[in-house]
């Protein structure tokens, strides 16, 4: 009787386990279905406005320019071969250098600024963050034209420099690489400060106090404790500045004029002025590849999507 009872208990246990497993399976299915329903609008949006346009650009980059503009549906690699022309190689290198310098300047200016905000009293932090975000409420073109008023030959800066006797003749501040850099740094500065602020704010002050108590100098505390712990914010800020800098075409157009040609306004000129859509698409593909390389490096070096949350 005991053996029979023991066997019955074992059968009941197996049935209970199967029932429990089935319940878990059903729950997972319902959760997956719910997640799919929630994410489906995002997936549709990403497919229509991100994946499809990229595929279209890649396809067009292998086609031929029509005689009077437009597209001739003949396969060719000439658009990519043309990119190896020294003129376009020079533009690519120049674009990367300006993007890199803009990123470094934003980092060196933005880090102390973000540190100051993160270490200020809580009641002042929101106001300081608001001052960083405030320029976003104004159209970027309007802000760029404001820089033209400041930098032009008869602009505010030259006028006051001459008035105070610092210079005799106006300095050429506009339509050069320096003007483009100033515009880029001004536009991208908040994208560096906000991720840095997010990382610095999360720092455990007890670690800094412990390092100081153990005899570490302020320089060592910064290099051995603060800097490594804020590395995710630095990486996020650099990515958020470097990639968009390559794509901003109106700043080189307005502040650089015809003398500064970067990848971004070269693409714009190919689509709108030269009406060479296949070649413009080929340059766009190069820009997309650079973007994916940067994102890949960011993830490989230990980046996290959460670190890119700027607010």
C-alpha positions as CSV (number, residue, x, y, z in Angstrom):
1,X,0.0,0.0,0.0
2,X,2.9,2.4,0.9
3,X,4.6,1.6,-2.5
4,X,1.3,2.3,-4.3
5,X,0.8,5.5,-2.4
6,X,4.4,6.6,-3.1
7,X,3.9,5.9,-6.8
8,X,0.7,7.9,-6.8
9,X,2.4,10.8,-5.1
10,X,5.2,10.7,-7.8
11,X,2.6,10.7,-10.6
12,X,0.8,13.7,-8.9
13,X,4.2,15.5,-8.6
14,X,4.9,15.0,-12.3
15,X,1.4,16.2,-13.2
16,X,1.8,19.3,-11.0
17,X,5.2,20.0,-12.5
18,X,3.8,19.7,-16.0
19,X,0.9,22.0,-15.1
20,X,3.4,24.5,-13.5
21,X,5.6,24.4,-16.6
22,X,2.6,24.9,-18.9
23,X,1.5,27.9,-16.9
24,X,4.9,29.5,-17.1
25,X,5.0,28.8,-20.9
26,X,1.6,30.4,-21.3
27,X,2.6,33.4,-19.3
28,X,5.8,33.8,-21.4
29,X,3.7,33.6,-24.6
30,X,1.3,36.2,-23.3
31,X,4.2,38.5,-22.3
32,X,5.9,38.1,-25.6
33,X,2.7,38.8,-27.4
34,X,2.1,41.9,-25.2
35,X,5.7,43.1,-25.8
36,X,5.3,42.6,-29.6
37,X,2.0,44.6,-29.5
38,X,3.8,47.4,-27.6
39,X,6.8,47.4,-29.8
40,X,5.1,46.9,-33.1
41,X,4.4,50.7,-33.7
42,X,8.1,51.4,-33.0
43,X,9.2,48.6,-35.3
44,X,6.9,49.8,-38.1
45,X,8.2,53.4,-37.6
46,X,11.9,52.2,-37.7
47,X,11.3,50.1,-40.8
48,X,9.5,52.9,-42.7
49,X,11.7,55.8,-41.7
50,X,15.1,54.3,-41.0
51,X,15.6,50.9,-42.7
52,X,13.7,51.5,-45.9
53,X,15.4,54.9,-46.6
54,X,18.9,53.4,-46.0
55,X,18.2,50.5,-48.3
56,X,16.9,53.0,-51.0
57,X,20.1,55.1,-50.6
58,X,22.3,52.0,-50.9
59,X,20.5,50.9,-54.1
60,X,20.6,54.4,-55.7
61,X,24.4,54.6,-55.0
62,X,24.9,51.7,-57.5
63,X,22.9,53.4,-60.3
64,X,23.9,55.9,-63.0
65,X,23.1,59.6,-63.2
66,X,20.7,60.5,-66.0
67,X,21.7,62.8,-68.8
68,X,19.6,65.7,-67.4
69,X,19.8,64.7,-63.8
70,X,17.7,62.1,-62.1
71,X,18.5,58.4,-62.2
72,X,19.3,56.0,-65.0
73,X,18.7,52.4,-63.8
74,X,22.1,51.0,-64.9
75,X,24.4,49.3,-62.4
76,X,27.8,50.9,-61.9
77,X,30.6,51.2,-59.3
78,X,31.7,54.5,-60.7
79,X,30.1,56.5,-57.8
80,X,32.3,54.7,-55.3
81,X,35.4,54.8,-57.5
82,X,34.9,58.5,-57.8
83,X,35.2,58.8,-54.0
84,X,38.9,58.0,-54.3
85,X,39.5,61.2,-56.2
86,X,42.0,63.2,-54.1
87,X,39.5,66.1,-53.9
88,X,36.9,64.0,-52.2
89,X,39.4,62.2,-50.0
90,X,40.6,65.6,-48.8
91,X,37.0,66.6,-48.0
92,X,36.5,63.4,-46.0
93,X,39.7,63.9,-44.0
94,X,38.8,67.5,-43.4
95,X,35.3,66.6,-42.2
96,X,36.7,63.9,-39.8
97,X,39.2,66.4,-38.4
98,X,36.6,69.1,-37.8
99,X,34.3,66.6,-36.2
100,X,37.1,65.3,-33.9
101,X,38.3,68.8,-32.9
102,X,34.7,69.8,-32.2
103,X,34.3,66.7,-30.0
104,X,37.5,67.4,-28.1
105,X,36.7,71.1,-27.5
106,X,33.2,70.2,-26.3
107,X,34.7,67.6,-24.0
108,X,37.3,69.9,-22.5
109,X,34.8,72.8,-22.0
110,X,31.8,70.6,-21.1
111,X,33.4,68.4,-18.4
112,X,34.2,71.2,-15.9
113,X,30.8,72.8,-16.7
114,X,29.0,69.5,-16.1
115,X,31.0,68.9,-12.9
116,X,30.1,72.3,-11.6
117,X,26.3,71.6,-12.2
118,X,26.5,68.1,-10.7
119,X,28.2,69.4,-7.5
120,X,26.1,72.5,-7.1
121,X,23.1,72.6,-4.7
122,X,20.0,70.7,-5.8
123,X,17.8,73.8,-5.9
124,X,20.2,75.4,-8.5
125,X,20.7,72.3,-10.7
126,X,17.4,72.5,-12.5
127,X,18.0,76.2,-13.3
128,X,21.5,75.4,-14.6
129,X,20.2,72.5,-16.7
130,X,17.5,74.7,-18.1
131,X,20.1,77.3,-19.2
132,X,21.8,74.5,-21.1
133,X,18.6,73.3,-22.8
134,X,17.3,76.9,-23.4
135,X,19.0,77.3,-26.8
136,X,17.0,74.3,-28.2
137,X,13.9,76.4,-27.9
138,X,15.2,78.7,-30.6
139,X,15.5,77.6,-34.2
140,X,19.1,76.5,-35.0
141,X,19.2,78.6,-38.2
142,X,18.3,81.7,-36.2
143,X,21.1,81.0,-33.8
144,X,23.6,80.5,-36.7
145,X,22.6,83.8,-38.2
146,X,23.3,85.4,-34.8
147,X,26.9,84.1,-35.1
148,X,27.1,85.7,-38.6
149,X,26.1,89.1,-37.0
150,X,28.8,88.6,-34.4
151,X,31.6,87.3,-36.6
152,X,31.3,89.3,-39.9
153,X,33.7,92.1,-40.9
154,X,31.3,94.8,-39.7
155,X,30.0,92.6,-36.9
156,X,29.8,93.3,-33.2
157,X,33.2,91.7,-32.3
158,X,35.2,93.6,-34.9
159,X,33.4,96.8,-34.2
160,X,34.3,96.8,-30.5
161,X,37.8,95.6,-31.0
162,X,38.4,98.6,-33.3
163,X,36.5,100.9,-30.9
164,X,38.8,100.0,-28.0
165,X,41.9,100.3,-30.2
166,X,42.9,96.6,-29.9
167,X,43.0,96.2,-33.7
168,X,43.2,98.7,-36.6
169,X,41.6,96.7,-39.3
170,X,38.8,94.1,-39.0
171,X,39.8,90.5,-38.5
172,X,38.4,87.9,-40.9
173,X,36.4,85.8,-38.5
174,X,33.8,84.5,-40.9
175,X,33.9,82.1,-43.9
176,X,36.8,79.9,-42.7
177,X,37.3,76.7,-40.7
178,X,37.5,78.6,-37.4
179,X,34.0,80.0,-37.9
180,X,32.6,76.5,-38.7
181,X,34.3,75.1,-35.6
182,X,32.8,77.9,-33.4
183,X,29.3,77.2,-34.9
184,X,29.7,73.4,-34.4
185,X,30.9,73.7,-30.8
186,X,28.1,76.1,-30.0
187,X,25.4,73.7,-31.5
188,X,26.8,70.5,-30.0
189,X,27.9,71.7,-26.5
190,X,24.6,70.7,-24.8
191,X,24.9,67.1,-26.2
192,X,28.3,66.8,-24.4
193,X,27.3,68.4,-21.1
194,X,24.1,66.5,-20.4
195,X,25.5,62.9,-20.6
196,X,28.5,64.1,-18.6
197,X,26.3,65.6,-16.0
198,X,24.3,62.4,-15.8
199,X,27.4,60.4,-15.1
200,X,29.0,62.8,-12.6
201,X,25.7,63.2,-10.6
202,X,25.7,59.4,-10.0
203,X,29.2,59.5,-8.5
204,X,29.3,58.2,-4.9
205,X,30.8,61.0,-2.8
206,X,32.0,58.5,-0.2
207,X,34.5,57.1,-2.8
208,X,36.0,60.5,-3.3
209,X,36.2,61.1,0.5
210,X,37.9,57.7,1.0
211,X,40.5,58.4,-1.7
212,X,41.3,61.8,-0.1
213,X,41.5,60.2,3.4
214,X,44.0,57.6,2.0
215,X,46.3,60.5,0.9
216,X,45.4,60.9,-2.7
217,X,46.0,64.3,-4.2
218,X,43.1,66.1,-6.0
219,X,44.8,65.3,-9.3
220,X,45.0,61.5,-8.4
221,X,41.4,61.5,-7.2
222,X,40.3,62.9,-10.6
223,X,42.5,60.6,-12.7
224,X,42.0,57.4,-10.7
225,X,38.5,57.7,-9.4
226,X,36.4,60.4,-11.1
227,X,37.6,59.9,-14.7
228,X,37.2,56.1,-14.8
229,X,33.7,56.3,-13.2
230,X,32.5,58.9,-15.6
231,X,33.9,57.1,-18.7
232,X,30.4,56.0,-19.9
233,X,29.3,59.7,-19.9
234,X,32.4,60.8,-21.8
235,X,31.9,58.1,-24.4
236,X,28.2,58.9,-24.8
237,X,28.9,62.6,-25.1
238,X,31.7,62.0,-27.7
239,X,29.4,59.8,-29.8
240,X,26.5,62.3,-29.6
241,X,28.8,65.1,-30.7
242,X,31.0,63.4,-33.3
243,X,28.3,61.7,-35.4
244,X,25.9,64.7,-35.8
245,X,28.8,67.1,-36.5
246,X,29.5,65.1,-39.7
247,X,25.9,65.5,-40.8
248,X,25.2,69.3,-40.1
249,X,25.3,70.9,-43.5
250,X,23.8,74.4,-42.8
251,X,26.7,75.4,-40.5
252,X,29.4,75.0,-43.1
253,X,27.1,76.6,-45.7
254,X,26.4,79.7,-43.6
255,X,29.6,80.2,-41.5
256,X,32.1,78.6,-44.0
257,X,30.6,79.9,-47.3
258,X,32.0,78.4,-50.5
259,X,35.5,78.1,-48.9
260,X,34.6,75.3,-46.4
261,X,33.2,72.1,-48.0
262,X,32.5,69.2,-45.7
263,X,30.8,65.8,-46.4
264,X,27.4,67.1,-45.2
265,X,27.2,70.1,-47.6
266,X,28.8,68.0,-50.4
267,X,25.9,65.6,-50.1
268,X,23.4,68.4,-50.1
269,X,25.1,70.0,-53.2
270,X,25.0,66.7,-55.1
271,X,21.3,66.2,-54.4
272,X,20.1,69.8,-55.0
273,X,22.6,71.6,-57.2
274,X,24.5,69.0,-59.2
275,X,21.4,66.7,-59.4
276,X,23.7,63.7,-59.1
277,X,21.6,61.5,-56.8
278,X,23.7,58.3,-57.3
279,X,27.0,60.1,-56.3
280,X,25.2,61.9,-53.4
281,X,23.9,58.5,-52.2
282,X,27.4,57.0,-52.4
283,X,28.7,59.7,-50.1
284,X,25.7,59.2,-47.8
285,X,26.6,55.5,-47.6
286,X,30.1,56.4,-46.5
287,X,28.6,58.7,-43.8
288,X,26.3,55.8,-42.7
289,X,29.3,53.4,-42.5
290,X,31.2,55.9,-40.3
291,X,28.2,56.3,-38.1
292,X,27.9,52.5,-37.6
293,X,31.7,52.2,-37.0
294,X,31.4,54.9,-34.2
295,X,28.4,53.1,-32.6
296,X,30.2,49.8,-32.8
297,X,33.3,51.3,-31.1
298,X,31.1,52.8,-28.4
299,X,29.5,49.4,-27.7
300,X,32.8,47.5,-27.9
301,X,34.4,49.9,-25.4
302,X,31.7,49.2,-22.8
303,X,29.1,51.7,-23.7
304,X,25.5,51.2,-22.7
305,X,22.3,52.6,-24.2
306,X,21.3,53.9,-20.7
307,X,24.5,56.1,-20.7
308,X,23.1,57.9,-23.7
309,X,20.1,59.2,-21.8
310,X,20.8,62.9,-21.5
311,X,17.9,63.8,-19.2
